């Protein structure tokens, strides 16, 4: 949204924006109430979703957050809570580019460095989308789906 507004500001400098150049703004404004509702639900449940995801992963593999001799559960939980919060923000503002460039590409480096690909696939490819589906209405899911798909495509195998 912000990049699109910035682009429109630059390209329409010195003239009125054409109707087709304003379509993204109309689409966004038509979905604002849905986006705010989804954001508020995710904000209220984000911490609990992270706890549930980690509990499911630990039930499948009690040592899934162990790297070397150390348990990294708290670090992984913090990162998951951040990812949920940033995903909700990206959905709220329709800013997939910022989510990708400022978080997901960096986090993918961390995932690969710690050989966390299997856990990331479970988290972002299956568990988080399933929980979001249970939490949100179909209309809210529609605005959240692009963010979940982007996260899954970058962080999953």
N, C-alpha and C positions, 0 to 999 in steps of 0.2 A: 504494500500500500504506500509506504513512505517513498520507496524508490520510484514507484509509478507516479506519485504526485510530484516528486522532484523532476522526473523526466518530462512530465507534462509542463511544468513550470518553465523548463529550459526550451522545450520545443515550441511552446505557444507564446514565447516571449515576443511582444510587439504585435500580437494578434489575439483574437478570441479563439478559444479551443473549439474544434469541430465536435459535432455530436458524438461521433464514433470514438473520439479521444476521451470522452467523458463516461463511456460505458462502464469502465472498471469502477468508477466512483458510484454510479447508480447501483451496480451489483453489490458493492460493499455496503452502501448505506441501507439497502434492502435487507441485508443480513445482520445488521448491527445488533438487534435485539436477541437474535439467536446466538450470536457470538458471545454477547455478554452473559447470557444465561448459561451457556456451556462453560465459559471461563469461570463463573462463580461456582458451578458444581465441581469442576476440577480443582479449583482452589480449596474448596471445603474438604475434598476427599484425597488430595494428592499425597499427603503423608501416609494415610491408611492404605492407599493403593501400593505405595512403595513397600510398606510392611508386608502386605499380602503377597506381593510378587516375590520378595525375598524369602518369605516363609515357604512358598511353593517350591522355589529353587532349592532351598536347604532340605526340604522333605525328599526331593529327588536325589540330591547329592549333598550330604552334610558338610563336605569340605569344598563346596563350589567356590567359596570366596577366599580360599587359602592359596597364597602364592608363596612358595618357599616354605618357611617356617612360621609365617605370620597370617593371621586372619584379617582380611581387609573388608569385612562386612560393613563396617561403619563408613568407610570411604566409598564403597560401592553404593550404599544407601544414599549418602549425600549426593553422589553424582546422579542417581536415579531421581531423587527429589528435584534436583536442578533441571534435569531433562524434562520432567513432567511440567514444571513451572514454565520453562522456556517454550515448551510445546504449546501450552495454553496461551502464552503471550503471542507466539507466532500466529496461532489461529485467530486470536482476538484482533490483531492488527493486519491480518492477511499478509504476513511478512515471511514467506518461505525462504527467500534469498538470504536474509539476515540470519535466520536459524541455521541454514546450511553453512554459510560462510563464517559465522562467528561462534558456532558451537559444534555442530555435527562433524565437520571436517577435523577440527581439533580433537574431539572426543574419539573419533575413529582411530586416530593415532594412539591414544591411550589404550583403547580396546585391543589394538594389534600388539602394542608393546607388552601388554600383560597377558597375551594369548587368551583374551576374553571373548573371542568371536562366538563360541557356542552359547555362552551366557547372554551375550548381546542379542543373538538370534532368538533365544527364548524370551528375553525381556521385551525387545522392541518389535519382534516379528509375530509374537503370539500372545504373551500374557498381558502386556499393556493394552494392545488393541482390544482384547477380549473384555478387559475391565472397563475401558472407555465405552464400549458398546453397551455394557450393562448399565452404565451410569447415565448416558446421554439419550435424549430422544432421537428418532431417526433424522430429524431436521438438524439437530445439533451435531450428530455424527457426520452428516454431509459436510459441514464446515471444518470439522476436525480431521476428517479422513486424509486430506492432502498432507497434513503435517505428519500423521502417523505413517503414511506411505513413504514420505521422504526419509523419516528417521529409520524406518525398516530398511529401505534401499541402501542407505549409507552405512548403517551399523550392523545389519545382519549379513550372514554369509552370502 
